[in-house]
Amino acid sequence: MNSKTPLSAAQIAAFETDGYLLLPGLVSTAECAQMVAITNKHLQDAVAPLEYESEVGYAGAPTSLDSLGGRTARRLRDAYHRDASYRQWAVNPVLVAMLTQVLDEPVCLTLAHHNCVMTKHPHFGTATGWHRDIRYWSFARNELISVWLALDSETENNGGLRFIPGSHRFAIQPSQMDDLDFLRPDVAENQALFAQGIALNLNPGDVVFFHSGLFHAAGRNNSPSIKESVVFAYHGVSNPPLPGSRSASAEDIFLDN
Ligand SMILES: O=C(O)CCC(=O)C(=O)O
């Protein structure tokens, strides 16, 4: 593997076609173990900033912080400043070289979006409908990459990701979306899209890149254990956050390759 160009032309082409790229075993067992240890400690101590299921308000979520399960954490926010283990992963030179190849220009890490550890809990962790990450993001172009690192095994049973391959290129009508920009299940043509969905099976240390226009969803966690994943988002240097938007409200870190 060339350290400046770790991805093959076939991998770059697969990302362009499918809107995602799976990179098995990219992160070592020791690095994952360190991140798991910090995640569990921060969950136990409820280290701020956290996002709770009751604040997200998806179907089936606890209705308030003080209701049963109301303090179930959905995300440990600001992973970048939370611990060096997450930060080192976010700026890992091999990761940056790969992103530079896929975006075909120098890359920046945005701390405005994702920048978290997703923690999907049994019982009170909720499902996420089909959506594109770009829905609340404001950039010159819809060309960001979400980088998802599995710290546990992820399957459909514990709320793993599902993707609609190639959907970053689909033209979608406003009538297909609900008010929160999820694909509406009651629209017949959306059912045809859902039928194209595939479940990703990830092992600890596996990484998946996905385009900010790719439709993805995830179910509930039916296992007895919390599922944990570290997620950051990146954009090309020529595709900055729009001034005045929420996307411009947090640090944007240029990553020198
Ligand atoms: O783990 C989940 O429920 C999906 C998370 C997700 O897709 C997101 O936050 O954009």
The ligand as a Tripos MOL2 file, in Angstrom:
@<TRIPOS>MOLECULE
LIG
   10     9     1     0     0
SMALL
NO_CHARGES

@<TRIPOS>ATOM
      1 O1        -27.4810    4.6300   14.2090 O.co2     1 LIG1
      2 C1        -28.4750    5.1310   13.6880 C.2       1 LIG1
      3 O2        -29.6160    5.0050   14.1220 O.co2     1 LIG1
      4 C2        -28.2780    5.9370   12.4220 C.3       1 LIG1
      5 C3        -27.4890    7.1610   12.6480 C.3       1 LIG1
      6 C4        -27.4700    8.0100   11.4240 C.2       1 LIG1
      7 O3        -27.6840    7.5860   10.3340 O.2       1 LIG1
      8 C5        -27.2160    9.4310   11.5500 C.2       1 LIG1
      9 O4        -27.1550    9.9490   12.6670 O.co2     1 LIG1
     10 O5        -27.0830   10.0930   10.5020 O.co2     1 LIG1
@<TRIPOS>BOND
     1     1     2 2
     2     2     3 1
     3     2     4 1
     4     4     5 1
     5     5     6 1
     6     6     7 2
     7     6     8 1
     8     8     9 2
     9     8    10 1
@<TRIPOS>SUBSTRUCTURE
     1 LIG1         1 GROUP 0 **** ****
